[in-house]
């Protein structure tokens, strides 16, 4: 999403998706860039990233400001009536500060998938607006929190599935789950839980893809109708990997 | 607004204002602070501030991200269903890049007060949401623009006055227009255009207050019902200066 010409293609495709639409974005690269310029060292404890106060300010600026508003402006230019949101706006994504156990994650926000559908989101969607959600949430007591973008996407999918038929598409930097990362034609068309275990055992699915797929399976179990993993060249998901419960 | 305890008092008062409400904010101090940390020199031409690309990125981060989302979270904590907006969001404030004449102001956005009322703003207000607007606009072609916060406030007041009865309150760092800046009890209760000229001639109204008051008189002429200048200790305006056409 850092390459403007790719971004334009994604946005072009997004505007053509049928039905009500929500975009969820991150902004990790831009945040790392600004972090370096400001001399803010990423704070790590036992290999986990901690959201201290400086980091929270940084991601609030980058995710909710720079990235969100540029996406909104570009979507507007393509005829989508986009409206940028953090979880604090209209209280669309209430969160809880992660409890301090072995690790104090700082201002990390955890979500409750049993939360009711956001009334504000319903109003916006039913008014023809296109919500563009950044991964900043709040605790309802005035404190902003940092939440993983995949978690936001899945949470919105799950809560909205109580009132809407939801398709969730994760847009990756590769065309889906691949048997051989070197071969673009090795995309796995469909993965169910049994095949997922096999692919983990074989070492095909590793690292960051594991929480993403765990999230996906959980999302399906909690009510999302369809979930796809795909790249920016086809965000409909049809050429990517479909995640299914069986 | 940089002092959290003052900010809380302003927000407390704001939540108690009757009727539909919109907050418009700037964020100049925070922007200058970040500007220094990033080593971005304010670009000036003939004494006028220019919004170059780095400055636009900076103000988008600070105004639309850091300041806007913190205000929204604090308003939410006080029971106001706040929703943060730039002019790009829901296309609430379309702007035009200022034409290059003697000076190229860069990404400065000019507003058209004859623009129709924003449909999105109407939907939000009628849904009980409380818009919190930052001074970032867009040109509808994907370009974000930087617009003065006073101009935004007056523009929203004027356009909304076609459908609502609008009171506009400018919140200053002093209790209103003062005959003697050293004496807090020297606040002028009311100013009409004739008295305004007199106060300019006497040197009571100078510098940044002149464009603010010019804006205010223009706003009244274009349909705003009441305009006040006051400080944060009484944002109802009743202890401040009322601007009137006669």
Contacts between the chains, C-beta under 8 A, distances in Angstrom:
chain1	res1	chain2	res2	distance
A	34	B	61	7.8
A	37	B	38	5.7
A	38	B	37	5.7
A	38	B	38	6.7
A	57	B	66	6.1
A	60	B	65	5.2
A	60	B	66	5.3
A	60	B	69	5.4
A	60	B	70	7.5
A	61	B	34	7.8
A	61	B	61	3.7
A	61	B	62	6.5
A	61	B	65	4.1
A	61	B	66	5.0
A	62	B	61	6.5
A	62	B	65	7.0
A	63	B	65	7.3
A	64	B	64	6.9
A	64	B	65	4.3
A	64	B	68	7.3
A	64	B	69	4.9
A	64	B	84	7.8
A	65	B	60	5.2
A	65	B	61	4.1
A	65	B	62	7.0
A	65	B	63	7.4
A	65	B	64	4.4
A	65	B	65	2.4
A	65	B	66	6.7
A	65	B	68	7.6
A	66	B	57	6.1
A	66	B	60	5.4
A	66	B	61	5.0
A	66	B	65	6.7
A	68	B	64	7.3
A	68	B	65	7.6
A	69	B	60	5.4
A	69	B	64	4.9
A	69	B	86	5.1
A	69	B	88	5.8
A	69	B	89	7.7
A	69	B	136	6.2
A	69	B	144	5.8
A	70	B	60	7.5
A	70	B	144	6.5
A	72	B	86	7.2
A	72	B	88	4.6
A	72	B	89	5.6
A	72	B	138	7.8
A	73	B	88	4.4
A	73	B	138	4.4
A	73	B	142	5.1
A	73	B	143	6.6
A	73	B	144	5.2
A	74	B	142	4.6
A	76	B	88	5.7
A	76	B	91	5.7
A	76	B	138	6.4
A	76	B	140	6.3
A	76	B	142	7.4
A	77	B	140	6.4
A	77	B	141	5.1
A	77	B	142	3.7
A	81	B	90	6.1
A	81	B	91	6.5
A	81	B	120	7.2
A	82	B	88	7.6
A	82	B	89	7.2
A	82	B	90	7.6
A	83	B	85	7.5
A	83	B	89	4.6
A	83	B	90	4.5
A	83	B	120	6.9
A	84	B	64	7.9
A	84	B	84	8.0
A	84	B	86	7.1
A	84	B	88	7.5
A	84	B	89	5.1
A	85	B	83	7.5
A	85	B	84	8.0
A	86	B	69	5.1
A	86	B	72	7.2
A	86	B	84	7.1
A	88	B	69	5.8
A	88	B	72	4.6
A	88	B	73	4.4
A	88	B	76	5.7
A	88	B	82	7.6
A	88	B	84	7.5
A	89	B	69	7.7
A	89	B	72	5.6
A	89	B	82	7.2
A	89	B	83	4.6
A	89	B	84	5.1
A	90	B	81	6.1
A	90	B	82	7.7
A	90	B	83	4.5
A	90	B	129	5.8
A	91	B	76	5.6
A	91	B	81	6.4
A	120	B	81	7.2
A	120	B	83	7.0
A	120	B	127	7.7
A	120	B	129	6.7
A	123	B	123	7.2
A	123	B	127	4.9
A	123	B	129	7.8
A	127	B	120	7.7
A	127	B	123	4.9
A	129	B	90	5.8
A	129	B	120	6.7
A	129	B	123	7.8
A	136	B	69	6.2
A	138	B	72	7.9
A	138	B	73	4.4
A	138	B	76	6.4
A	140	B	76	6.3
A	140	B	77	6.4
A	141	B	77	5.1
A	142	B	73	5.1
A	142	B	74	4.6
A	142	B	76	7.4
A	142	B	77	3.7
A	143	B	73	6.6
A	144	B	69	5.8
A	144	B	70	6.6
A	144	B	73	5.2
